[in-house]
Structures are given as structure tokens and as C-alpha cells.
């Protein structure tokens, strides 16, 4: 193998490539959840949104031969689920967590049912920017094969930070998330702001699903998400509700996901499944650390998890 020919240098190259590939869905889903939670709501249903986005993108790409149209439809499918979630969770005496679990089941079930005919067919994949064509080293060329969706996610992170910090609408979102009563006194519609945030966040999660089916791993199957939608909730907590830190945390999770395949590429197969569990172990550690009574949470929206 080409990776073995360059020895252990292939490991960091494989991890770098896997970080960008595996970190892309984490990035979009975490940014979407960050926007949602900034408004004071939790959307646990993004796992179902991720699967629906992946299925929609793959199906549309196969039927129309246009992967970019598949990406757009994936985002729109996410918006539909986001609207349902936003409407339900703002009804009287409705619990956010219960709605999120229901939306996971609904979104996953719809994706599995409608996606059955598209498990075997091969759909056109998204084009990549091949920045390593100058090299004859295959692992280096692979590490420099970048998806435009990854670059788009990198651009959205600082843009979202600027939105929260420097725009009037960003102020409204933060006000609704931190103090709904103060936002109401400002004349801001709490329901409207939260609905828009949940819908926009679900749109980003749908795009994250498209990156799974049309970039990496580039297939449609019922197990394609591997719980990444739920892990993104822990990722947002780890990032302290900061979009730029969501970017860094997504790369960390993507790198953890790439660790097992990178070591396997140089012949290390002992404990392969243990290395593959690295993202889940990382999620568990984050939840243990952040749930400690001695740990002070910073950046958490004041109204997050309340019934307001």
C-alpha cells in the first residue's frame, strides 16, 4: 500500500484527511445546534434530521444526476423537520427532550422508509478540490482532497460568531436565549425568533447529512450517521456555545473518528474496534466533565432547558 511505503508518516496524513472528512457533518450539525440553543431551545432531533438530509441528498443526486441539487434539497428537508420540531416544542406543557426523541424516531423512520430504493444504486458524488495533484504520494493527495462543504462550514463558523456579536438579529437571539422576559420587553417575539433559529439550525443539520452521503463515506445506508447528531449536542456544550469553538471541537471529533482507520492503514489491527469507539468515549468524557457539580459552565444561555 502507498501508506505503508512512506511508513508512519502515513498516520498523521490519514488522520488529517479523516479529520476534514469526518469533521464536516459534526461541524454543520453542531453549528445548527449552537444556533438553536442560543435561542434557549434544545433540538435532540437532529439525529433524525441528519439521516433525512443524507437520504434526501443521495436520492436527489441519483435521480437528477446533480449532487449540488441534492445538497439544497437536504437543507430544505431539514427545514421541514425543523419547522415541525419548532411548532411542537413551543406548545403549552410540551417538553423539549420528549419532542426531540419523537423527532429522532420520525426523521429516522421517514429516511429509512423513503430511502429503501436508494441503498444499492450509485449516486453522483460532490466534486472535491484536489490540492495535492502536484504530489505523487497517494496519502498526501488524499489529505489535500477537500470538499467545498468543509470550506463552507469553516466560513459559516466565524460568520455566525459575527452574527451573534455584531448584528441586531443576533442580539435578539441572545436576548431570547438568555432572558425571554427582557426580550419580550424589547418587543421581540420569542416564538418567532426560536422558530427561525430551530428551522435554520435544522437546515444546517440537513447539509451535514448531505456531506455524509455525497462526500464521505459517500453512500446511503441506514447506519450512516452513527449517532453524530446526538454527539453534536455534547460537542456544543464542550464548545461553550461558541461557533468558533464548535469548529475546533468538530475537527477534534473528526480526528478521533479517523484514528482507527489511520492506524489500520499501517498494519495496526489490535484494538481496532476500540479506536473506532474514540468519538463515543470522547462524548462520554465530555458529558461526565461538564455535568460535574464542581464544573462551572460558561456561555450557557440562561433560558436553555426552561419552559419559557
C-alpha positions in Angstrom: 0.0 0.0 0.0 1.1 3.6 -0.6 0.6 4.5 3.0 2.9 1.6 4.1 5.6 2.8 1.6 6.0 6.1 3.5 5.8 4.4 6.9 4.4 6.1 9.9 4.2 9.4 8.0 1.0 8.0 6.6 -0.7 8.0 10.0 -0.8 11.8 10.5 -1.7 12.3 6.8 -4.5 9.8 7.2 -5.7 11.5 10.4 -5.6 14.9 8.7 -7.6 13.7 5.8 -10.1 11.9 8.1 -10.4 15.0 10.3 -11.7 17.1 7.4 -13.9 14.3 6.0 -15.3 13.2 9.4 -15.4 16.6 10.9 -17.7 18.1 8.2 -21.0 16.6 9.4 -20.1 17.4 13.0 -19.4 21.0 12.0 -22.7 21.6 10.3 -24.8 19.8 12.9 -23.0 21.5 15.8 -23.4 25.0 14.3 -27.1 24.3 13.8 -27.5 23.1 17.4 -25.4 26.1 18.6 -27.8 28.5 16.8 -30.8 26.6 18.2 -29.5 26.5 21.8 -28.5 30.2 21.7 -32.3 30.9 21.4 -32.9 28.8 24.5 -34.2 25.6 22.9 -32.6 22.2 22.6 -33.1 20.1 19.5 -32.2 16.5 20.2 -34.0 15.5 17.0 -31.0 16.5 14.8 -30.0 12.8 14.5 -33.2 12.2 12.6 -32.6 15.4 10.6 -29.1 14.3 9.7 -30.4 10.9 8.4 -33.2 12.6 6.4 -30.7 15.0 4.9 -28.4 12.2 3.9 -31.2 10.2 2.3 -32.7 13.2 0.5 -29.3 14.4 -0.9 -28.5 10.9 -2.1 -31.9 10.3 -3.7 -32.0 13.6 -5.5 -28.4 13.3 -6.7 -29.2 9.8 -8.1 -32.5 10.9 -9.7 -31.3 14.2 -11.2 -27.5 13.5 -11.5 -26.9 16.8 -9.7 -25.2 16.4 -6.3 -25.5 20.1 -5.6 -29.2 20.0 -6.0 -29.2 17.1 -3.6 -27.4 19.4 -1.0 -30.1 22.0 -1.4 -32.9 19.5 -1.1 -31.2 18.1 2.0 -31.2 21.5 3.6 -34.9 22.0 2.7 -35.8 18.6 4.2 -34.0 19.7 7.4 -36.0 22.9 7.4 -39.3 20.9 7.2 -38.3 18.8 10.2 -37.1 21.9 12.0 -40.5 23.6 11.4 -42.3 20.6 12.9 -40.0 20.5 15.9 -40.2 24.2 16.4 -44.0 24.2 16.3 -44.3 21.2 18.6 -41.8 22.3 21.3 -43.5 25.7 21.7 -46.9 24.3 22.5 -48.1 24.5 26.1 -46.8 21.9 28.5 -44.6 20.2 25.9 -41.1 19.1 26.8 -38.1 19.8 24.5 -36.5 16.5 25.2 -39.6 14.4 24.5 -40.2 16.3 21.2 -36.5 15.7 20.3 -36.8 12.0 20.9 -40.0 11.9 18.9 -38.3 13.7 16.0 -35.4 11.3 16.0 -37.9 8.4 15.6 -39.9 10.3 13.0 -37.0 11.6 10.9 -35.1 8.3 11.0 -38.3 6.3 10.1 -39.0 8.6 7.2 -35.4 8.3 6.0 -35.4 4.5 6.3 -38.8 4.1 4.6 -38.2 6.5 1.7 -34.6 5.6 1.3 -35.0 1.9 0.8 -34.9 2.1 -3.1 -31.6 4.1 -2.9 -29.4 1.8 -0.8 -28.0 -0.1 -3.8 -27.8 2.5 -6.6 -24.7 4.7 -7.0 -25.4 8.4 -6.9 -23.0 11.1 -8.3 -20.8 12.5 -5.6 -19.9 16.1 -4.8 -16.8 17.3 -6.6 -13.7 18.0 -4.5 -10.8 20.4 -4.6 -7.8 18.3 -5.3 -5.0 20.5 -3.9 -2.5 17.6 -3.9 -2.4 16.8 -7.6 1.2 18.0 -7.7 2.3 15.1 -5.4 3.0 11.5 -6.3 2.4 10.4 -2.7 -1.2 8.9 -2.6 -1.8 9.6 1.2 -0.7 13.3 0.7 -3.0 13.7 -2.3 -5.8 12.2 -0.3 -5.2 14.5 2.7 -5.4 17.5 0.3 -8.6 16.4 -1.3 -11.0 18.9 0.3 -14.8 19.1 0.0 -16.3 22.5 -0.7 -18.8 21.7 2.1 -15.9 21.6 4.5 -14.8 25.0 3.4 -18.3 26.3 3.6 -18.6 25.1 7.2 -15.3 26.8 8.1 -16.7 30.1 6.6 -20.1 29.8 8.4 -18.4 29.5 11.9 -16.9 33.0 12.0 -19.9 34.4 10.2 -22.2 33.0 12.9 -19.9 34.4 15.6 -20.1 37.8 14.0 -23.9 37.4 13.7 -24.3 36.8 17.4 -21.9 39.6 18.4 -22.5 42.4 16.0 -26.0 42.3 14.4 -29.4 43.3 15.6 -30.9 39.9 14.9 -28.0 38.3 16.8 -28.8 40.5 19.8 -32.5 39.3 19.6 -31.4 35.7 19.5 -29.1 36.1 22.5 -31.7 38.1 24.4 -34.4 35.4 23.8 -31.9 32.7 24.9 -30.6 34.5 28.0 -33.7 36.4 29.2 -37.0 35.9 27.5 -38.7 38.4 29.7 -36.2 41.1 28.7 -36.6 40.2 25.1 -40.4 40.5 25.5 -39.9 43.9 27.0 -37.9 44.9 23.9 -40.8 43.9 21.7 -39.2 40.8 20.4 -41.4 37.8 19.5 -39.9 34.9 21.4 -41.8 32.2 19.5 -40.8 33.7 16.1 -37.1 34.0 17.0 -37.0 30.5 18.3 -38.8 29.1 15.4 -36.5 30.8 12.9 -33.4 29.6 14.8 -34.6 26.0 15.0 -35.5 25.9 11.3 -32.1 27.5 10.3 -30.3 25.1 12.6 -32.1 22.1 11.1 -31.2 23.4 7.6 -27.5 23.3 8.6 -28.0 19.8 10.0 -29.6 18.7 6.7 -26.5 19.9 4.9 -24.4 17.9 7.3 -26.4 14.8 6.2 -25.6 15.6 2.6 -21.9 15.6 3.4 -22.3 12.1 4.7 -24.0 10.6 1.6 -22.4 12.7 -1.1 -18.8 13.1 0.2 -17.8 10.8 3.0 -18.5 7.9 3.2 -20.4 8.7 0.1 -23.1 6.1 0.3 -26.6 5.9 1.7 -27.3 3.3 4.4 -29.5 3.3 7.5 -26.5 3.4 9.8 -24.6 6.2 8.1 -24.9 8.8 10.8 -23.6 6.6 13.7 -25.1 8.9 16.3 -23.3 12.0 15.1 -26.5 14.1 15.5 -26.7 13.3 19.2 -22.9 13.6 19.7 -23.2 17.2 18.3 -25.2 18.2 21.4 -22.3 17.2 23.6 -20.0 19.0 21.2 -21.9 22.3 21.6 -21.6 22.0 25.4 -17.9 21.3 25.0 -17.6 24.4 22.8 -19.4 26.6 25.3 -21.9 27.7 22.8 -19.2 29.4 20.7 -19.4 28.9 16.9 -15.6 29.1 16.5 -15.1 26.6 19.2 -17.7 24.4 17.5 -15.3 24.4 14.5 -12.3 23.3 16.6 -14.4 20.7 18.5 -15.7 19.3 15.2 -12.2 18.8 14.0 -11.3 17.1 17.2 -14.2 14.7 16.9 -13.4 14.1 13.2 -9.8 13.3 14.1 -11.0 10.9 16.8 -13.1 9.2 14.2 -10.2 8.9 11.8 -7.8 7.4 14.4 -8.8 3.7 13.9 -8.6 3.7 10.1 -5.3 5.6 10.2 -3.7 3.1 12.4 -5.1 0.2 10.4 -3.5 1.6 7.3 -0.1 0.9 8.7 -1.0 -2.6 9.8 -2.1 -2.0 13.4 -5.2 -4.1 13.8 -5.0 -4.8 17.6 -7.8 -2.9 19.3 -9.2 -1.6 16.0 -12.7 -1.5 17.3 -11.6 0.2 20.5 -10.0 3.0 18.4 -13.3 3.2 16.4 -15.1 3.9 19.6 -13.0 7.0 20.3 -15.7 9.6 19.3 -18.2 7.9 21.7 -15.7 7.7 24.5 -14.9 11.4 23.9 -18.6 12.2 24.1 -19.0 10.3 27.3 -15.9 12.1 28.9 -17.3 15.5 27.8 -20.6 14.8 29.5 -19.0 13.5 32.7 -16.8 16.6 32.9 -19.5 19.1 32.1 -22.0 17.5 34.4 -19.7 17.7 37.4 -21.2 19.9 40.2 -17.7 21.4 40.6 -17.6 22.5 36.9 -18.8 26.0 36.2 -20.5 26.2 32.8 -19.6 29.3 30.8 -21.5 30.6 27.8 -24.7 28.6 28.6 -27.9 30.6 27.5 -29.8 31.5 30.7 -33.2 30.2 29.4 -31.8 26.9 28.0 -33.9 24.0 29.1 -36.6 26.1 30.8 -40.3 26.0 29.9 -40.4 29.7 28.9 
